[in-house]
Amino acid sequence: MKNNPLTTANSLRRQAEERLSTGTFTPNLNNSEYDNLKLIHELQVHQIELELQNEELMLAKVITDELAEKYIDLYNLAPLGYFTLTMNGEIIELNQFGSCMLGQDSLHIENSLFAFYVIDEDKPVFNLFMEEIFRSHSTETCMVGMQLNENIIKNVLLTGNIIQDNDHCIIAAIDISERMRLEKESNELKQFNNYFIGRELKMVELKKEINNLLYNIGLEKRYPV
């Protein structure tokens, strides 16, 4: 079972008592003196409890700061664009890769509309994509053309999901233009190969037919097939 970030009150009390375990009450005290000494003891225990709790708070802050730094590094150095958008598609935060994708400084991109970078014919696709994210509260994907760095239009795969406050979503953007180009070239090469393979098969069949015709009229075969 996962421990709580801070030690429980009972555990703090036990640790405080252990720190004061060397001190004992003086015997043969009257009730008033005993009550006063007991009160002092309780105050000392409570003070040590607060000190222990403060130590754990400081440790928790150090751990939280370290995790935050790791998150920032992962967010900024990820090899894809991350964008935090409002419900109307306004960019309120982006990482370094996202800024490089759009070819502008992040200060000039923040508070602009993400749809501004989507080509006109794909804006309806992007708008539906955003609507589905906030409607379904689930991961949605779409592919759109975007005008990226140096005004070059690229094919971009968008994956989005709503975040905890339900008023914003985070979008991951991957430029898949090169992948699509390679797939297109691969398909074209397959079509090219299929065409010539089919052509060769037809030539073999034609040669067989010519050989059969020559054989039927008493002549030697012309093709070694």
C-alpha positions in Angstrom: 0.0 0.0 0.0 1.3 3.4 -0.9 2.3 5.6 2.1 0.8 9.0 2.7 3.1 12.0 1.8 3.2 13.0 5.4 3.6 10.8 8.4 0.3 10.1 10.3 -0.5 12.0 13.5 0.0 8.8 15.6 3.4 8.2 14.1 4.4 11.8 14.7 3.3 11.5 18.3 5.3 8.3 18.7 8.4 9.8 17.3 8.0 12.9 19.5 7.6 10.8 22.6 10.8 8.8 21.6 12.7 12.1 21.4 11.6 13.0 24.9 12.0 9.4 26.3 15.1 10.4 28.2 13.1 12.9 30.3 10.9 11.6 33.2 8.6 13.2 35.7 9.9 13.8 39.2 8.1 11.6 41.7 6.3 12.9 44.9 4.9 16.0 43.2 1.6 17.4 44.4 -1.3 17.5 41.9 -0.8 21.1 40.8 2.9 20.6 40.1 2.2 17.3 38.4 -0.4 18.9 36.2 2.0 21.8 35.3 4.8 19.4 34.5 2.4 17.2 32.4 1.3 20.3 30.5 4.9 21.3 29.8 5.6 17.8 28.6 2.6 17.9 26.2 3.7 21.2 24.9 7.2 19.8 24.3 5.7 16.8 22.5 3.5 19.0 20.4 6.5 21.3 19.5 8.5 18.3 18.4 5.5 17.0 16.4 5.4 20.3 14.5 9.2 20.1 13.9 8.9 16.6 12.5 6.0 17.6 10.3 7.9 20.6 9.1 10.8 18.4 8.2 8.6 16.1 6.2 7.0 19.1 4.5 10.4 20.3 3.4 11.3 16.9 2.1 8.0 16.6 0.2 8.7 20.1 -1.3 12.1 18.9 -2.5 10.7 15.8 -4.0 7.9 17.8 -5.7 10.3 20.3 -7.1 12.5 17.5 -8.5 9.4 15.8 -10.1 8.3 19.2 -11.5 11.7 19.7 -13.1 11.7 16.3 -14.7 8.2 16.9 -16.0 9.3 20.2 -17.5 12.3 18.6 -19.2 10.1 15.8 -20.6 7.5 18.3 -21.7 9.9 20.7 -23.4 12.4 18.1 -24.9 9.8 15.6 -26.2 10.3 15.0 -29.9 6.7 16.1 -30.7 4.7 19.2 -30.3 2.6 19.7 -27.1 -0.1 22.3 -27.0 -2.6 23.2 -24.2 -5.8 24.7 -25.7 -8.9 26.2 -24.3 -12.3 25.0 -25.5 -12.3 27.5 -28.3 -8.9 26.4 -29.5 -6.8 29.2 -28.0 -3.1 28.2 -27.3 -2.2 29.0 -23.7 0.9 26.8 -23.4 3.2 24.9 -25.7 6.6 23.2 -25.5 9.8 24.0 -27.4 9.2 21.4 -30.1 5.7 22.8 -30.8 7.2 26.3 -31.1 9.8 24.9 -33.6 7.1 23.2 -35.6 5.2 26.5 -36.1 8.4 28.3 -36.7 7.8 31.1 -34.2 8.7 32.1 -30.7 6.3 30.7 -28.1 5.5 34.3 -26.9 4.1 35.0 -30.4 2.1 31.7 -30.5 0.5 31.8 -27.1 -3.0 33.3 -27.1 -3.4 32.7 -30.8 -5.8 30.2 -32.2 -4.5 26.7 -33.1 -6.9 26.6 -36.1 -5.0 29.6 -37.6 -2.2 27.1 -38.6 -4.6 24.5 -40.0 -5.2 24.8 -43.8 -8.7 26.0 -44.7 -9.9 22.8 -46.2 -9.1 20.9 -43.0 -10.5 23.4 -40.5 -13.9 21.5 -40.3 -12.0 18.3 -39.5 -10.1 20.1 -36.7 -13.2 21.8 -35.3 -15.0 18.4 -35.1 -11.9 16.9 -33.5 -12.0 19.6 -30.7 -15.8 19.2 -30.2 -15.3 15.4 -29.7 -12.5 15.9 -27.2 -14.7 18.0 -24.9 -17.9 16.0 -25.6 -16.5 12.5 -25.1 -13.8 13.2 -22.5 -11.7 10.6 -24.3 -8.7 10.4 -26.5 -9.4 11.6 -30.0 -7.2 11.7 -33.1 -7.3 13.3 -36.6 -5.0 14.2 -39.4 -4.8 17.7 -40.8 -2.7 19.8 -43.1 -0.9 22.5 -41.3 1.2 25.5 -42.4 4.3 25.0 -40.3 7.9 26.4 -40.3 8.8 28.3 -43.5 5.2 28.3 -44.6 5.5 24.7 -45.7 2.3 22.6 -45.6 2.8 19.4 -43.7 0.6 16.4 -42.8 0.2 16.4 -39.0 -1.3 13.7 -36.8 -3.1 15.3 -33.8 -3.9 13.4 -30.6 -5.9 15.2 -27.9 -7.4 14.6 -24.5 -9.2 16.7 -22.0 -7.3 17.7 -18.8 -8.5 17.7 -15.2 -10.2 21.1 -15.1 -12.4 20.0 -18.1 -11.9 23.5 -19.6 -8.7 22.8 -21.4 -7.2 20.0 -23.5 -3.7 19.0 -24.4 -2.8 18.2 -28.0 0.2 16.2 -29.2 1.2 17.0 -32.8 3.4 14.8 -34.9 4.6 15.7 -38.4 4.0 12.5 -40.5 4.7 14.1 -43.9 7.9 12.1 -44.4 6.2 8.8 -43.3 3.4 9.5 -45.7 5.9 10.3 -48.5 7.7 7.0 -47.9 4.5 5.1 -47.8 3.4 6.7 -51.1 6.7 5.9 -52.7 6.5 2.3 -51.4 3.0 1.9 -52.9 4.1 3.4 -56.2 7.0 1.0 -56.3 4.7 -1.9 -55.6 2.4 -0.8 -58.4 5.4 -0.4 -60.7 6.6 -3.9 -59.9 3.2 -5.4 -60.2 2.8 -3.8 -63.6 6.1 -5.3 -64.9 5.5 -8.6 -63.3 2.1 -8.8 -65.0 3.6 -7.7 -68.3 6.3 -10.4 -68.1 3.7 -13.1 -67.3 1.7 -12.0 -70.3 4.8 -12.1 -72.5 5.5 -15.7 -71.4 2.0 -16.7 -72.2 2.2 -15.1 -75.6 5.5 -16.9 -76.4 3.9 -20.2 -75.5 1.0 -19.5 -77.8 3.4 -18.6 -80.7 5.5 -21.8 -80.0 2.2 -23.9 -80.1 1.2 -22.3 -83.4 4.6 -23.0 -84.9 4.5 -26.6 -83.7 1.1 -27.1 -85.2 2.2 -26.0 -88.6 5.3 -28.2 -88.5 7.9 -25.5 -87.7 10.4 -25.3 -84.9 9.6 -23.5 -81.7 11.1 -20.0 -81.6 11.1 -19.2 -77.8 12.8 -21.3 -75.1 9.9 -21.2 -72.6 
